[in-house]
Each structure stands twice: as C-alpha cells, then as structure tokens.
Amino acid sequence: MTRFSGTGTALITPFRNGEVDYGSLERMIAFQIEGGVDFLVVLGTTGEAPAVTMREREEIVRFAVRTVGGRVPVVAGTGSNSTVTALELARQAISSGADGLLVVTPYYNKPPQEGLYEHFKKVASGAGGTPLIIYNVPGRTGVNILPETVMRLAEIENIAGIKEASGDQAQVDILIRRVRNERPDFAVLSGNDDQAFHVTCAGGDGVISVLSNAAPDKVSDMIRHCLAGHLGKARDLHLLLFPLMKGLFCETNPIPAKYAVSRLGLCANEVRLPLVPASAKAMETVERAMKESGILL
C-alpha cells in the first residue's frame, strides 16, 4: 500500500474557453514534479470537482496518470454525499489508474458519526485494496468526523490516512497521539496550508496543499525540513510563505489560486460557474502576497 507523506498538491483543473486545458495541466504537472512534491491530488476542492463532468473526470485522471508516468503517486478525489456514487467514482478512478482516493465526508446530508463510519467502510471495502484518504473539511461539508470515528476506520487496512482541514489543532493533536500509538502507518495530513507547519511538527505526516500549486519547491522544502527535525529552516519558510497562505483564501478556493498560477504563466485565469474569476481586490491581495512570499519579483 502506498504511504502518503510529505507534500501533496491539490491541483487546480486548468480551463480554457470552457474546456479542460490539457496542455496547461501537463505544464502544471511538470512544474509540480520539478518542484519536488511527493504526490498529486486531482479533482479535489481545488480542482473544481463539482463542476467537472463524469466524462471529464475519467479523462483527467487518465491524463494525469499517463503524464506523471509513475514518478509520484496520483490521488483522485472521489467523494460524494451519496455512498453509492462515491463508490462508483472510486471504481472509475481506480480503473483510470489512480494510486489512491481522496474521499470527502458526505456534505449537506450531515450524517452522524455512525453514518460516517459506515460510509467510509463501504467505499473502502469496494475499492479493491486501493488506499483511501479521508477528507475532513467541516467548513465546506457541515459535518466533522471525530478522532474516535477516524480510529475505528483506521482498523480497515486500505484506509491509509486523513486530510484534516477542521482547523481545530487540538482535534488534530488528539488524533496524532492516538495514531502514533495504535497505527503508526496511518497518515495525518494537514488540509490547511497555514497549519501545515504546526501539524507536521506535532507529529503529522505533511500537507495536501493549495499553496504548492504556485510554490511547490518552497512548500516541499518546508515539509521536508519539518519531517527531518530542521525546525528553524521549516519555520523560516512557513513565515516567508504565510502571506500567500492567507492570500490564497481571500476569496473562495480555488479562485485566488487559479489567479496566482495564471500569473506564473501556467494556465488561464478561468474558473467554472458557479465560481467566477477573482475580483480586482482579490487579485491585488494575491499579487502582493506572492511578492511578499518571494514567488513573484
């Protein structure tokens, strides 16, 4: 089973004139791998998965897997608020060559903890041994999966880790403490760039990052320094990048991230409805943060 640690980039999905821009996606993948990221995540929140068709989903995963060519693992977002649909999406991604699955907690339904347990158990059991990463982001889904439920799910072999974006550091610390005692190979990954340094220093395994779309080398270096115990170097990078960590969330993700990547010449500044391009104020905020963080001169 693949062990996910270090820096995983939650890749944007480039669009041009309403279509998926595979030329830009190829450039993005090359930029990420050259920057030293450890794995890639396609079709997550940052990849605008809700606005991508079923046909496009399959094509994007196949293209990413083919372009990466085994250099790093490719994880596909396959979550849904329907367990049946989440399982269908998981099987589609596996057949397209994905090395792992990122499965968000069911949104809108607001299931209780037992419902969350049964949901992930069902998807994992139908994934044919493919590693599954739980994605906890209550700010978007309206439901928070608790450490007790995560630890029950960690007993299932192919549930390989969690992307923790609750924003509650105490909750993450409780989970890390239990994981290290009960299942050391279970990955605890920060889902928030501004907490990645803290989560990794507390014993976590890294980050699934929005920021690394624009700064793969710096984010990868920060996490590697954390994991190696070089905390001074890691802290310096965290503080350098902090303005952009915040700036990329001045409007709904991935609106600012798409603009930041476009400023690097890697893709068009185009999102799909119901998202709209960054406002003038957001563009100014991101531009300033990119300069403060050393991404733009």
C-alpha positions in Angstrom: 0.0 0.0 0.0 1.3 3.5 -0.8 2.2 5.5 2.2 1.3 9.2 1.6 3.5 11.7 3.3 5.3 14.9 2.6 3.7 17.4 0.2 0.7 16.5 -2.0 -0.5 19.3 -4.3 -4.3 19.7 -4.6 -4.0 20.5 -8.3 -6.2 23.1 -10.0 -8.0 22.0 -13.1 -7.0 24.4 -15.9 -9.8 25.5 -18.2 -9.7 27.5 -21.5 -12.8 28.6 -23.3 -14.9 26.3 -21.2 -12.9 23.2 -21.8 -10.3 21.3 -19.8 -6.9 22.7 -20.9 -4.7 19.6 -21.0 -1.7 21.5 -22.3 -1.8 23.6 -19.1 -2.4 20.6 -17.0 0.7 18.9 -18.4 2.7 22.1 -17.6 1.3 22.1 -14.1 2.2 18.5 -13.5 5.8 19.1 -14.8 6.1 22.2 -12.5 5.0 20.2 -9.5 7.3 17.3 -10.1 10.2 19.6 -10.8 9.4 21.4 -7.6 9.8 18.2 -5.6 6.2 17.4 -4.5 5.7 13.9 -3.2 2.2 13.2 -4.7 -0.5 14.9 -6.7 -4.3 15.1 -5.9 -6.6 15.7 -8.9 -10.3 16.5 -8.7 -10.4 17.8 -5.2 -11.9 21.0 -4.0 -9.1 23.0 -5.6 -9.7 21.0 -8.8 -13.3 22.2 -9.0 -14.5 18.6 -9.0 -18.2 19.6 -8.6 -18.1 21.5 -11.9 -16.4 18.6 -13.9 -18.5 16.1 -15.8 -18.2 12.4 -15.4 -16.6 12.0 -18.8 -14.1 14.8 -17.9 -13.3 13.1 -14.6 -12.2 9.9 -16.2 -10.2 11.8 -18.9 -8.4 14.0 -16.3 -7.4 11.0 -14.1 -6.2 9.0 -17.1 -4.3 12.0 -18.4 -2.6 12.8 -15.1 -1.6 9.2 -14.5 -0.2 8.9 -18.0 1.7 12.3 -17.8 3.1 11.5 -14.3 4.3 8.2 -15.6 4.8 6.7 -12.1 7.2 9.4 -10.9 4.9 10.2 -8.0 1.5 8.8 -6.8 -1.7 10.2 -8.3 -4.6 10.5 -5.9 -8.1 11.2 -7.3 -10.9 12.9 -5.4 -13.9 10.6 -5.5 -16.1 11.9 -2.7 -19.9 12.3 -2.9 -22.8 12.8 -0.4 -24.2 9.6 -1.9 -22.3 6.4 -0.8 -23.3 4.6 -4.0 -22.0 7.5 -6.1 -18.8 7.7 -4.1 -18.2 4.0 -4.7 -18.9 4.4 -8.4 -16.4 7.3 -8.6 -13.8 5.4 -6.7 -14.1 2.4 -9.1 -13.9 4.8 -12.1 -10.7 6.4 -10.7 -9.1 3.0 -10.0 -9.8 1.8 -13.5 -8.2 5.0 -14.8 -5.0 4.2 -12.9 -5.3 6.3 -9.7 -2.9 5.2 -7.0 -5.2 6.5 -4.2 -8.5 8.0 -3.4 -9.4 11.2 -1.5 -12.9 10.8 -0.2 -14.6 13.8 1.5 -17.1 13.4 4.3 -20.7 13.4 2.9 -21.8 17.0 2.6 -25.3 18.5 3.1 -26.7 15.2 4.5 -25.0 15.9 7.8 -24.7 12.2 8.8 -24.0 11.2 12.4 -20.6 9.6 13.3 -22.0 6.1 12.8 -23.2 7.1 9.3 -19.7 8.5 8.5 -18.2 5.2 9.7 -20.5 3.1 7.5 -20.0 5.4 4.5 -16.2 5.1 4.5 -16.2 1.4 5.4 -18.5 0.8 2.4 -16.3 2.8 0.0 -13.1 1.3 1.3 -14.5 -2.3 1.0 -15.4 -1.7 -2.6 -12.0 -0.1 -3.6 -10.2 -3.4 -4.1 -7.4 -2.5 -1.7 -6.6 0.9 -3.2 -5.5 3.3 -0.4 -8.2 5.8 0.7 -7.6 9.1 2.4 -10.5 10.5 4.5 -11.0 14.2 3.8 -12.4 16.2 6.8 -13.4 19.8 5.9 -16.4 20.7 8.0 -16.3 24.4 6.8 -17.5 23.1 3.4 -19.4 19.9 4.3 -21.2 20.8 7.5 -20.0 17.7 9.3 -16.9 17.0 11.3 -15.5 13.4 11.6 -14.2 13.0 15.1 -10.9 11.2 16.1 -12.8 8.3 17.7 -14.5 7.6 14.3 -11.3 8.0 12.4 -9.6 5.5 14.7 -12.4 3.0 14.1 -11.8 3.5 10.4 -8.1 3.2 10.8 -8.6 -0.5 11.6 -9.5 -1.0 7.9 -6.3 -1.8 6.1 -6.7 0.3 3.0 -7.9 3.4 4.8 -4.5 5.0 4.7 -4.9 8.4 6.3 -6.8 11.6 6.7 -6.6 15.1 5.2 -7.5 17.1 8.3 -9.0 20.6 7.5 -11.2 21.1 10.5 -9.0 24.0 11.6 -9.0 22.6 15.2 -5.4 22.0 16.2 -6.5 20.3 19.4 -8.6 17.8 17.5 -5.6 17.1 15.2 -3.3 16.6 18.2 -5.6 14.1 19.8 -5.8 12.2 16.5 -2.0 12.2 16.0 -1.4 11.0 19.6 -3.8 8.0 19.1 -2.5 7.2 15.6 1.1 7.1 16.7 0.2 4.6 19.5 -2.3 2.5 17.6 -1.5 2.7 13.8 1.8 4.4 13.1 1.5 3.9 9.3 -1.8 6.0 9.2 -1.0 9.4 7.6 -2.3 12.6 9.2 -2.0 15.3 6.6 -2.9 19.0 7.1 -5.6 20.2 4.8 -4.8 23.8 5.6 -1.6 25.5 4.4 -1.4 27.8 7.4 -1.5 24.8 9.8 0.9 22.5 7.8 4.0 23.5 9.8 2.2 23.1 13.1 0.6 19.7 12.2 3.8 18.3 10.9 5.8 19.5 13.9 3.2 17.9 16.1 3.9 14.5 14.5 1.8 14.7 11.4 2.9 13.5 8.0 2.7 16.6 5.8 0.1 18.5 3.8 -2.2 18.3 0.9 -1.6 21.9 -0.3 -3.3 24.6 -2.3 -0.3 26.9 -1.9 2.0 24.4 -3.7 0.2 25.0 -6.9 2.2 28.2 -7.0 5.2 27.3 -4.8 5.8 23.6 -5.0 9.5 23.9 -4.2 9.1 26.0 -1.1 6.2 24.1 0.4 8.1 20.8 -0.3 11.2 22.1 1.4 9.2 23.4 4.4 7.6 20.0 5.0 10.8 18.0 4.4 12.6 20.2 7.0 9.7 19.6 9.4 9.9 15.8 9.0 13.7 15.9 9.3 13.6 17.9 12.5 15.1 21.0 11.0 12.6 23.3 12.6 14.4 26.6 12.3 14.6 26.2 8.5 11.0 25.0 8.3 9.8 27.9 10.4 11.6 30.4 8.2 9.8 29.0 5.2 6.4 29.0 7.0 6.8 32.6 7.9 8.0 33.6 4.4 5.0 31.9 2.8 2.5 32.9 5.4 1.2 36.0 3.5 0.4 33.8 0.5 -1.1 31.1 2.7 -3.7 33.6 3.8 -3.9 35.5 0.5 -5.0 32.4 -1.4 -8.1 32.3 0.7 -9.1 35.9 0.4 -12.0 34.6 -1.8 -13.4 31.1 -2.2 -10.7 28.5 -3.1 -9.7 27.9 -5.9 -10.5 31.4 -7.2 -7.3 33.1 -5.9 -5.1 30.0 -6.6 -6.2 30.0 -10.2 -5.2 33.6 -10.5 -1.9 33.0 -8.8 -1.0 30.2 -11.2 -2.1 32.3 -14.1 0.4 35.0 -13.0 3.1 32.4 -13.3 2.1 31.8 -16.9 1.0 28.2 -16.3 -2.7 28.5 -17.1 -5.5 30.9 -18.0 -7.3 32.7 -15.2 -10.6 30.8 -15.8 -12.9 29.0 -13.4 -16.3 27.4 -14.0 -19.6 28.6 -12.8 -20.9 28.9 -10.1 -17.4 30.3 -9.3 -16.3 33.5 -11.0 -12.8 34.9 -11.6 -11.0 36.8 -8.8 -12.2 40.3 -8.1 -9.8 43.3 -8.6 -9.4 43.4 -4.8 -8.5 39.7 -4.6 -6.1 40.0 -7.5 -4.3 42.9 -5.7 -4.2 40.8 -2.5 -2.8 37.8 -4.2 -0.3 39.8 -6.2 1.0 41.5 -3.0 1.2 38.2 -1.2 3.1 36.5 -4.0 5.7 39.3 -3.9 6.0 39.2 -0.1 6.4 35.4 -0.2 9.1 35.6 -2.9 7.0 33.9 -5.6 6.9 37.0 -7.9 9.7 39.6 -8.2 
